[in-house]
Amino acid sequence: MSSPPPIRIDLRRPPRQSLGRGVRAVLAMLVGLLLLAGVGGLWAWKLAFADLPTIPDKADLWSLNRPPGVTFLDRDGNLLAVRGPRHGQALALSAMPAYLPNAFLAAEDRRFYSHHGLDLTGIGRAMRANLGAHHVVQGGSTITQQVVRNIFLSPDQTLKRKVQEAILAWSLERRISKTDILELYLNRIYFGDGAYGVEAAAQTYFGKSASRLDLSEAALLAALPKAPSRLDPEGDLDDAIDRSKVILGEMQADGWITPAQQADAAAHPPVLVAEKPADGDFGYVLDLAASRARDLAQNRAPDLVVRLTVDPHLQAVASKVVRDGVAEGRRLGANQAALVALAPDGGIRALVGGRDHRASSYDRATQAMRQPGSAFKPFVYAAALEAGVKPDDLRTDSPVRFGGWSPANYGGHFSGAVTVADALARSINTVAVRLAHQVGAPKVAEIAQRFGLSMIPAKPDLSVALGAYEVDLLDLTSAYQVFQQDGHRVEPYLITIITNAHGDVLYQHPESPRTPVFDTQKNRLMVRMMQGVIAHGTGKKAALNRPAAGKTGTSQNWRDAWFVGFTPDWIAGVWVGDDRSRPMAKVAGGELPAEIWRRFMVAAHQGLPVSEFPVPEATLPSPLEAQAAPAAHIDEADEPDAPPSRPGREDADPGSDGHGPPVDSRRAFYSGLADDFGQAAGDGDAARDGEPGEQVPQPPPF
């Protein structure tokens, strides 16, 4: 038997299974590394590029993401104020003195013209300085990086923002020129105090254009972008000047200025322009205009130029008479006041919402809702005239009861038979309530809404006759303008035109339509009756040396006092009271409010010829021809003690049938109208028109 052949070592194969495991392990490691690299690459791409902003055309870079500001002009186009950020006119480098951009290069980016968006040398220098100081003392950002940061990115100190900033800076350098980048920087950088760009900063701090800055002023502006809040010249001028001297040294070292120029600029530091008052007399006007301008422009531009209807002279007069009036009335609890004046077309010529906008920006002319008291009565009488009542009709002034409500006159006096015209002039409560009951409270509400008082409910109770429903001063004054405008309604407005910074018109107030809402002849009779309020009624302290008409009003417990009145040329309304609705010491509408109104109207009519109201067709004597009758006691209470429990009861209107003692109705209609419309005779009681009543909660003023 033969033996098996020998096994050759050189022909023996390694085990196939061991080799396959090793290869698979190596391959698995390689695949894992590739996947890890892929995931890391995707993460890095997402970090830096996923939401990377795109760079728009050069023209869009000037307005992209720029904080909006509003410039206000008066009715003649003169600058009133600027609200929000101030953006001056964009200036080209060629319009600036050469040392102005050079000051910023010395302060921010000395190698601006030699890098491509990133300054690696500057970054290395900043890193060494920061490591040595153990905190951040220098930054390595170039001007290009600052431009993209301000336009596209947030100020957050994150790795993502830093990466995006570098990418965008590199890209921007390839899209536009160095000159364009530097102009963008100088015209968009923030300088503190709401000023963006060198032109706005120069106007804010020095009161001049950036094209006229001297070297020391240019160096001071260049010092601000590094820390606009800390180096604000108006807050710490010394620190800002110290920083500017360092910049002057850098400019001299780089050869941009001579040693003599450096020494002269350092020896003559800049002088700041006198600080302007916040908003002066225009604070309440600008608050209202700013809120309305945004709505009218529909946010179609970052910057707005808004031309207002306001007359600066009348606004100053209105502010002064309000301040003076409150100063006189504070001992009586009259701690606040407001005034509104309208031109015949509804344009707001003056609006004062309180005695001091800096102390309180709460606008008592448009935001405060208050009971008008007897200042609402003209709408009751207008409804009555529309229903067929005549001014010389008789009504009985005697006790009246509607359900559980018995409105009385101030002082408890009753006069018996009086004409409708005399009842309005003397503001007799019982007659006003009887007329409202006669025509129906819904009819009174309907005519009030037609005149512009949309806040009056469609179905009020009978207390509407005495002004129990709240209104604001602007709306009430505008509603009275129907009487001034011969029965036509015009909407009040404050803004005439809105443009963007380039002059493109975004909004223009249309021609104010005069909408007829009240019969012309009846309106003229109403005006004649309201002249009686001033000539011989509760408003004698408002008398002018020309025809004027109006109405007093005082709410429950003397909380609010009003006077709204007009001439053929002007209409104005005044409110006096307390923000917390605390009772005043019997301050009535015919007293302090009427006096404030008269002071304003005297100034408003300065230089104007005397104008007459249109004469009603009724064959009645002119007020100038009327003979004065003996003074009657004037009884007026503006508010009910409580709202009527059952308004509209048909069995509770004694004396409303027009019967009473015979009187000369025409003479009663016009009795007491002074020949010159300027006599304010009578004692103080004859002008009072308020009565204590129940507490009426008011909204908090702040």
Stockholm file with secondary structure:
# STOCKHOLM 1.0

chainA/1-702         MSSPPPIRIDLRRPPRQSLGRGVRAVLAMLVGLLLLAGVGGLWAWKLAFADLPTIPDKADLWSLNRPPGVTFLDRDGNLLAVRGPRHGQALALSAMPAYLPNAFLAAEDRRFYSHHGLDLTGIGRAMRANLGAHHVVQGGSTITQQVVRNIFLSPDQTLKRKVQEAILAWSLERRISKTDILELYLNRIYFGDGAYGVEAAAQTYFGKSASRLDLSEAALLAALPKAPSRLDPEGDLDDAIDRSKVILGEMQADGWITPAQQADAAAHPPVLVAEKPADGDFGYVLDLAASRARDLAQNRAPDLVVRLTVDPHLQAVASKVVRDGVAEGRRLGANQAALVALAPDGGIRALVGGRDHRASSYDRATQAMRQPGSAFKPFVYAAALEAGVKPDDLRTDSPVRFGGWSPANYGGHFSGAVTVADALARSINTVAVRLAHQVGAPKVAEIAQRFGLSMIPAKPDLSVALGAYEVDLLDLTSAYQVFQQDGHRVEPYLITIITNAHGDVLYQHPESPRTPVFDTQKNRLMVRMMQGVIAHGTGKKAALNRPAAGKTGTSQNWRDAWFVGFTPDWIAGVWVGDDRSRPMAKVAGGELPAEIWRRFMVAAHQGLPVSEFPVPEATLPSPLEAQAAPAAHIDEADEPDAPPSRPGREDADPGSDGHGPPVDSRRAFYSGLADDFGQAAGDGDAARDGEPGEQVPQPPPF
#=GR chainA/1-702 SS CCCCCCCCGGGCCCCHHHHHHHHHHHHHHHHHHHHHHHHHHHHHHIIIIITCCCCCCHHHHTTTTCCCEEEEECTTSCEEEEESCEECCCCCGGGSCTHHHHHHHHHHCTTTTTSSSCCHHHHHHHHHHHHHHTSCCCCCCCHHHHHHHHHHSCCCCCHHHHHHHHHHHHHHHHHSCHHHHHHHHHHHCBCSTTEESHHHHHHHHHSSCGGGCCHHHHHHHHHSTTSTTTTCTTTCHHHHHHHHHHHHHHHHHTTSSCHHHHHHHHHSCCCCCCCCCSSGGGHHHHHHHHHHHHHHHTTCCSEEEEEECCCHHHHHHHHHHHHHHHHHHGGGTCCEEEEEEECTTSBEEEEECSSCTTTCCCCTTTTCCBCCGGGGHHHHHHHHHHTTCCTTCEEEESCCCBTTBCCCCGGGCCCEEEEHHHHHHTTCHHHHHHHHHHHCHHHHHHHHHHHTCTTSCSSCCGGGGGTCSCBCHHHHHHHHHHHHTTTEECCCBSEEEEECTTCCEEEECCCCCCEECSCHHHHHHHHHHHHHHHHHSTTGGGCCSSCCEEEEEECGGGCEEEEEEECSSCEEEEEEECTTCCCCSSCCTTTHHHHHHHHHHHHHTTTCCCCCCCCCSSCCCCGGGCCCCCCCCCCCCCSCSSCCSSTTCTTCCTTTTSCCSCCCHHHHHHTTCCTTSCCCCSCGGGGCCCCCCCCCCCCCCC
#=GC SS_cons         CCCCCCCCGGGCCCCHHHHHHHHHHHHHHHHHHHHHHHHHHHHHHIIIIITCCCCCCHHHHTTTTCCCEEEEECTTSCEEEEESCEECCCCCGGGSCTHHHHHHHHHHCTTTTTSSSCCHHHHHHHHHHHHHHTSCCCCCCCHHHHHHHHHHSCCCCCHHHHHHHHHHHHHHHHHSCHHHHHHHHHHHCBCSTTEESHHHHHHHHHSSCGGGCCHHHHHHHHHSTTSTTTTCTTTCHHHHHHHHHHHHHHHHHTTSSCHHHHHHHHHSCCCCCCCCCSSGGGHHHHHHHHHHHHHHHTTCCSEEEEEECCCHHHHHHHHHHHHHHHHHHGGGTCCEEEEEEECTTSBEEEEECSSCTTTCCCCTTTTCCBCCGGGGHHHHHHHHHHTTCCTTCEEEESCCCBTTBCCCCGGGCCCEEEEHHHHHHTTCHHHHHHHHHHHCHHHHHHHHHHHTCTTSCSSCCGGGGGTCSCBCHHHHHHHHHHHHTTTEECCCBSEEEEECTTCCEEEECCCCCCEECSCHHHHHHHHHHHHHHHHHSTTGGGCCSSCCEEEEEECGGGCEEEEEEECSSCEEEEEEECTTCCCCSSCCTTTHHHHHHHHHHHHHTTTCCCCCCCCCSSCCCCGGGCCCCCCCCCCCCCSCSSCCSSTTCTTCCTTTTSCCSCCCHHHHHHTTCCTTSCCCCSCGGGGCCCCCCCCCCCCCCC
//
